[in-house]
Amino acid sequence: MSTFDTAPVHDPSWEIWTWGNGMGGVCPRITRYFEVHRYDIVHARNPEHTEFLKTVKFPIYTFGPTLWPTAIPYPRQRIEERFGPEFLNSQAAWALALAIDELRPESGPYVDGMIGIFGVDAALGEEYAYQRQAIQHFIRMGRALHIEIGVATDSDLNIVWPTYPDNMDGQLGSRIVERRADIRQHLKIARASLQSLQLDIAKHEGMLEQIDWQARYHGVYNV
């Protein structure tokens, strides 16, 4: 279950930053919006989304030119020079990096404020698991700079993979190894069953063709 519903969207003391197709129409209040993909790619994927963003009042952070009236350039060079490109692998990471940069500028006084992360669980599939590690990196970096960063207790962002080589030791590693072996065994059985079924199907299709030939030969057509 996503933690989006717990976001303080009705509390004006919070800025609400968001991104992603459809979020503009779902989130009741948006302070800043992020769309770092190329305009032509966004439009090809979801033309309704690009048309919707032409009508909004909130600023849209982008990497390049768009047809959105409220688009503003994301400070990509500054963020990459400060944080490096290694963990900037999602819109969530770009947004979190900018928030850290604004609250803890390299030059100038620190800014009071905290960061709350809602609805960014990065829970499904290898892509999101990879992005989750990057988001966790920025959470740790922000906290190291004494920024209070809140994450919902039931968010998958709280799941931290053990460090190597401990990740394959102990109870967690044993469960993963056992579960993987169990799945592989079931796959082996399923594939053998599938092969047997395919042979059985081929055999009966051959038998049916033979019967059909006999029916035609003997003039039996209404069978």
C-alpha positions in Angstrom: 0.0 0.0 0.0 1.4 3.4 -1.0 2.0 6.0 1.7 0.7 8.8 -0.6 -2.5 9.2 1.4 -0.5 10.3 4.5 1.0 13.3 2.7 0.2 16.7 4.3 -1.3 18.1 1.1 -3.9 20.2 3.1 -1.3 21.7 5.4 -0.1 25.0 3.9 3.1 25.0 5.9 4.4 22.2 3.7 5.6 22.6 0.1 4.3 19.7 -2.0 6.7 18.4 -4.6 5.6 15.6 -7.0 6.1 14.1 -10.4 4.9 11.3 -12.6 2.0 10.9 -15.1 -1.3 11.4 -13.5 -0.1 12.9 -10.3 -0.9 16.4 -11.4 -4.6 15.5 -11.6 -4.6 13.4 -8.4 -2.7 15.5 -5.9 -5.0 18.2 -4.6 -2.2 20.7 -4.1 1.2 21.0 -5.8 4.0 23.5 -5.1 6.5 22.2 -7.5 6.4 19.5 -10.2 9.2 17.6 -11.8 9.3 16.2 -15.3 12.9 15.6 -16.3 12.2 13.4 -19.3 12.4 14.8 -22.8 9.2 16.6 -23.9 8.8 14.5 -27.1 9.1 11.3 -25.1 6.6 12.4 -22.5 4.2 13.5 -25.2 4.6 10.2 -27.1 3.8 8.2 -23.9 1.0 10.3 -22.7 -0.2 13.2 -24.8 -3.1 13.9 -22.4 -0.5 14.5 -19.6 1.5 17.0 -21.7 -1.7 18.8 -22.6 -2.7 18.9 -18.9 0.7 20.4 -17.9 0.0 23.3 -20.3 -2.8 24.4 -18.1 -1.2 24.3 -14.6 -0.1 27.2 -12.4 2.7 25.5 -10.5 6.3 25.5 -11.7 7.5 22.4 -13.7 11.2 21.6 -13.4 12.6 20.3 -16.7 15.9 19.5 -18.2 15.2 20.9 -21.7 12.7 23.0 -23.7 9.0 22.2 -23.5 5.7 23.8 -24.5 4.6 24.2 -20.9 4.2 27.8 -19.9 5.3 27.3 -16.3 8.4 25.2 -17.0 11.7 26.3 -15.4 15.1 24.8 -15.8 16.2 22.4 -13.2 19.8 23.3 -11.9 21.2 20.1 -13.3 24.8 21.1 -13.6 24.9 22.4 -10.0 23.3 19.3 -8.6 25.5 16.9 -10.6 28.7 18.7 -9.6 27.7 18.6 -6.0 26.3 15.1 -5.6 27.7 13.3 -8.6 25.6 11.4 -11.2 25.8 7.9 -9.7 22.6 8.0 -7.6 20.6 10.4 -9.8 18.6 7.6 -11.4 15.0 8.7 -10.8 12.8 11.8 -10.6 12.5 11.2 -6.9 16.3 11.3 -6.6 16.5 14.5 -8.5 13.8 16.1 -6.3 15.4 14.9 -3.1 18.8 16.2 -4.2 17.4 19.6 -4.9 15.6 19.7 -1.5 18.9 18.9 0.3 20.8 21.5 -1.8 18.2 24.2 -1.0 18.1 23.4 2.8 21.9 23.0 3.0 23.5 25.3 0.3 27.2 24.9 -0.2 27.6 28.7 0.3 25.3 30.8 2.4 23.3 30.1 5.6 21.4 26.9 6.2 17.7 27.0 5.8 15.3 25.7 8.4 13.0 23.0 7.3 12.5 19.3 7.1 11.7 16.8 4.3 8.8 14.3 4.4 8.7 11.5 1.9 5.2 10.1 1.0 4.1 7.8 -1.7 7.7 7.1 -2.9 8.0 3.5 -1.9 10.1 2.2 -4.9 8.7 -1.3 -4.0 8.0 -3.1 -7.3 10.5 -4.7 -9.7 14.2 -4.5 -10.2 14.0 -0.9 -11.6 12.3 0.4 -8.5 14.5 -1.6 -6.1 17.5 0.0 -7.8 16.0 3.5 -7.5 15.2 2.7 -3.8 18.9 2.4 -3.0 19.6 5.8 -4.6 16.7 7.4 -2.6 18.0 5.9 0.6 21.5 7.3 -0.3 20.1 10.8 -0.4 18.1 10.3 2.8 21.3 9.3 4.6 23.1 12.2 3.0 20.5 14.7 4.1 20.4 13.3 7.6 24.2 13.6 7.8 23.7 17.3 7.0 21.4 17.4 10.0 18.2 17.7 7.9 15.2 16.0 9.5 13.8 13.6 6.9 10.6 11.7 7.7 9.7 8.4 6.1 6.4 6.6 6.8 7.0 3.6 9.1 5.4 1.2 6.6 7.3 2.5 3.6 9.6 0.1 1.7 12.2 2.9 1.9 12.9 1.6 5.4 14.0 -1.8 4.0 17.8 -1.6 3.9 19.8 -4.4 2.3 22.6 -5.7 4.6 26.1 -4.9 3.6 28.3 -7.4 1.7 29.1 -10.1 2.7 26.5 -10.1 5.5 23.8 -9.9 2.9 24.1 -13.7 2.3 24.8 -14.6 5.9 22.5 -15.2 8.8 18.7 -15.7 8.8 17.8 -13.4 5.9 20.4 -14.8 3.6 19.5 -18.3 4.4 15.8 -17.6 3.7 16.7 -16.1 0.4 18.9 -19.0 -0.6 16.3 -21.6 0.5 13.5 -19.7 -1.3 15.5 -19.4 -4.5 16.2 -23.2 -4.4 12.6 -23.9 -3.8 11.5 -21.7 -6.7 14.0 -23.3 -9.0 12.8 -26.8 -8.1 9.2 -25.9 -8.8 10.3 -24.4 -12.1 12.1 -27.6 -13.0 9.0 -29.7 -12.2 6.7 -27.2 -14.1 8.9 -27.3 -17.2 9.0 -31.1 -17.1 5.2 -31.2 -16.9 4.9 -28.7 -19.7 7.2 -30.8 -21.9 5.1 -33.9 -21.1 1.9 -32.0 -21.9 3.3 -30.7 -25.2 4.2 -34.3 -26.2 0.7 -35.5 -25.2 -0.9 -32.7 -27.2 1.3 -33.5 -30.3 0.4 -37.2 -30.0 -3.4 -36.6 -29.8 -3.2 -34.0 -32.6 -1.6 -36.7 -34.7 -4.3 -39.2 -33.7 -7.0 -36.7 -34.6 -5.4 -36.1 -38.0 -5.4 -39.8 -38.6 -9.1 -40.2 -37.6 -10.0 -37.2 -39.8 -8.3 -38.8 -42.8 -10.1 -42.1 -42.2 -13.4 -40.2 -41.9 -12.8 -38.4 -45.3 -11.7 -41.7 -46.9 -14.8 -43.5 -45.9 -17.1 -40.5 -46.6 -18.0 -39.8 -43.0 -18.2 -36.1 -42.9 -20.8 -35.3 -40.1 -18.6 -36.3 -37.2 
